[in-house]
Amino acid sequence: MSVMWTIIGFIVILAFLFLIFAVVRSAAQSDHMPNYDEEYASDFFDEQEDDMY
């Protein structure tokens, strides 16, 4: 019985973290921070390219 409650608790925690992640992503894509993910990704890849050459 305790194993079942441990699994249920783990699933609840994962769902809660996923909910927070979804809220943060929707906030990052709002009018206040447009294209936040794309700009960060492009900067990250530019730094990687500089390191390669």
MDTraj code that builds the backbone (N, CA, C; nanometers):
import mdtraj as md
import numpy as np

residues = "MET SER VAL MET TRP THR ILE ILE GLY PHE ILE VAL ILE LEU ALA PHE LEU PHE LEU ILE PHE ALA VAL VAL ARG SER ALA ALA GLN SER ASP HIS MET PRO ASN TYR ASP GLU GLU TYR ALA SER ASP PHE PHE ASP GLU GLN GLU ASP ASP MET TYR".split()
xyz = np.array([
    [0.0837, -0.1204, 0.0000],
    [0.0000, 0.0000, 0.0000],
    [0.0876, 0.1259, 0.0000],
    [0.1959, 0.1226, 0.0773],
    [0.2814, 0.2417, 0.0836],
    [0.3498, 0.2672, -0.0503],
    [0.3794, 0.1589, -0.1242],
    [0.4419, 0.1768, -0.2554],
    [0.3475, 0.2511, -0.3486],
    [0.2186, 0.2177, -0.3424],
    [0.1203, 0.2843, -0.4286],
    [0.1155, 0.4340, -0.3966],
    [0.1162, 0.4689, -0.2680],
    [0.1106, 0.6105, -0.2311],
    [0.2376, 0.6827, -0.2736],
    [0.3520, 0.6144, -0.2695],
    [0.4769, 0.6761, -0.3152],
    [0.4692, 0.7070, -0.4638],
    [0.4160, 0.6126, -0.5425],
    [0.4024, 0.6343, -0.6866],
    [0.3044, 0.7481, -0.7136],
    [0.1926, 0.7503, -0.6413],
    [0.0931, 0.8572, -0.6604],
    [0.1559, 0.9932, -0.6279],
    [0.2301, 1.0001, -0.5188],
    [0.2948, 1.1253, -0.4811],
    [0.3955, 1.1704, -0.5848],
    [0.4706, 1.0746, -0.6405],
    [0.5693, 1.1075, -0.7439],
    [0.5008, 1.1637, -0.8676],
    [0.3884, 1.1022, -0.9081],
    [0.3143, 1.1502, -1.0256],
    [0.2592, 1.2902, -0.9994],
    [0.2084, 1.3133, -0.8788],
    [0.1529, 1.4450, -0.8454],
    [0.2627, 1.5515, -0.8522],
    [0.3812, 1.5193, -0.8001],
    [0.4918, 1.6154, -0.8032],
    [0.5329, 1.6446, -0.9472],
    [0.5409, 1.5401, -1.0308],
    [0.5762, 1.5612, -1.1713],
    [0.4724, 1.6490, -1.2405],
    [0.3442, 1.6234, -1.2145],
    [0.2383, 1.7030, -1.2772],
    [0.2483, 1.8488, -1.2313],
    [0.2798, 1.8701, -1.1032],
    [0.2915, 2.0058, -1.0502],
    [0.4086, 2.0792, -1.1158],
    [0.5226, 2.0112, -1.1301],
    [0.6379, 2.0729, -1.1955],
    [0.6073, 2.1040, -1.3413],
    [0.5377, 2.0131, -1.4091],
    [0.5027, 2.0364, -1.5493],
    [0.4094, 2.1567, -1.5617],
    [0.3171, 2.1720, -1.4658],
    [0.2254, 2.2860, -1.4674],
    [0.3034, 2.4166, -1.4519],
    [0.3989, 2.4198, -1.3583],
    [0.4807, 2.5396, -1.3393],
    [0.5594, 2.5702, -1.4664],
    [0.6171, 2.4653, -1.5286],
    [0.6954, 2.4836, -1.6516],
    [0.6083, 2.5412, -1.7625],
    [0.4848, 2.4924, -1.7746],
    [0.3949, 2.5420, -1.8794],
    [0.3604, 2.6892, -1.8542],
    [0.3378, 2.7258, -1.7288],
    [0.3049, 2.8653, -1.6969],
    [0.4237, 2.9558, -1.7289],
    [0.5443, 2.9123, -1.6944],
    [0.6634, 2.9937, -1.7205],
    [0.6823, 3.0113, -1.8707],
    [0.6630, 2.9040, -1.9489],
    [0.6801, 2.9145, -2.0937],
    [0.5750, 3.0077, -2.1543],
    [0.4507, 2.9993, -2.1084],
    [0.3471, 3.0873, -2.1629],
    [0.3767, 3.2327, -2.1252],
    [0.4309, 3.2546, -2.0058],
    [0.4658, 3.3904, -1.9646],
    [0.5831, 3.4420, -2.0472],
    [0.6792, 3.3541, -2.0789],
    [0.7954, 3.3959, -2.1572],
    [0.7548, 3.4311, -2.2999],
    [0.6469, 3.3724, -2.3491],
    [0.6027, 3.3987, -2.4857],
    [0.4962, 3.5084, -2.4922],
    [0.4731, 3.5776, -2.3801],
    [0.3731, 3.6835, -2.3807],
    [0.4327, 3.8111, -2.4408],
    [0.3566, 3.9204, -2.4386],
    [0.4010, 4.0456, -2.5003],
    [0.5217, 4.1049, -2.4266],
    [0.5371, 4.0724, -2.2977],
    [0.6458, 4.1331, -2.2217],
    [0.7819, 4.0820, -2.2683],
    [0.7896, 3.9551, -2.3082],
    [0.9164, 3.8953, -2.3486],
    [0.8962, 3.8216, -2.4805],
    [0.8868, 3.8914, -2.5925],
    [0.8601, 3.8244, -2.7199],
    [0.9810, 3.7466, -2.7701],
    [0.9565, 3.6258, -2.8207],
    [1.0613, 3.5424, -2.8809],
    [1.1780, 3.5211, -2.7848],
    [1.1471, 3.5061, -2.6570],
    [1.2543, 3.4892, -2.5583],
    [1.3335, 3.3607, -2.5846],
    [1.2623, 3.2503, -2.6083],
    [1.3298, 3.1216, -2.6282],
    [1.4163, 3.1246, -2.7533],
    [1.3657, 3.1835, -2.8616],
    [1.4414, 3.1839, -2.9868],
    [1.5684, 3.2671, -2.9729],
    [1.5597, 3.3825, -2.9081],
    [1.6781, 3.4666, -2.8926],
    [1.7828, 3.3965, -2.8066],
    [1.7386, 3.3331, -2.6990],
    [1.8335, 3.2628, -2.6124],
    [1.8998, 3.1478, -2.6878],
    [1.8211, 3.0732, -2.7656],
    [1.8759, 2.9598, -2.8399],
    [1.9766, 3.0085, -2.9435],
    [1.9450, 3.1180, -3.0146],
    [2.0369, 3.1672, -3.1177],
    [2.1671, 3.2143, -3.0529],
    [2.1593, 3.2812, -2.9374],
    [2.2815, 3.3243, -2.8693],
    [2.3641, 3.2036, -2.8267],
    [2.2970, 3.1011, -2.7777],
    [2.3674, 2.9819, -2.7308],
    [2.4410, 2.9142, -2.8460],
    [2.3749, 2.9023, -2.9605],
    [2.4377, 2.8360, -3.0746],
    [2.5504, 2.9223, -3.1315],
    [2.5352, 3.0541, -3.1287],
    [2.6423, 3.1412, -3.1768],
    [2.7679, 3.1214, -3.0917],
    [2.7514, 3.1087, -2.9596],
    [2.8668, 3.0873, -2.8726],
    [2.9324, 2.9531, -2.9035],
    [2.8520, 2.8511, -2.9282],
    [2.9086, 2.7202, -2.9607],
    [2.9894, 2.7269, -3.0896],
    [2.9383, 2.7972, -3.1904],
    [3.0098, 2.8071, -3.3179],
    [3.1428, 2.8797, -3.2986],
    [3.1449, 2.9828, -3.2156],
    [3.2699, 3.0544, -3.1910],
    [3.3723, 2.9617, -3.1254],
    [3.3275, 2.8740, -3.0365],
    [3.4201, 2.7830, -2.9701],
    [3.4769, 2.6805, -3.0681],
    [3.4000, 2.6415, -3.1684],
    [3.4454, 2.5365, -3.2597],
    [3.5593, 2.5855, -3.3492],
    [3.5517, 2.7100, -3.3941],
    [3.6534, 2.7565, -3.4890],
    [3.7754, 2.8126, -3.4173],
])
top = md.Topology()
chain = top.add_chain()
for i, resn in enumerate(residues, 1):
    res = top.add_residue(resn, chain, resSeq=i)
    for name in ("N", "CA", "C"):
        top.add_atom(name, md.element.get_by_symbol(name[0]), res)
traj = md.Trajectory(xyz[None], top)
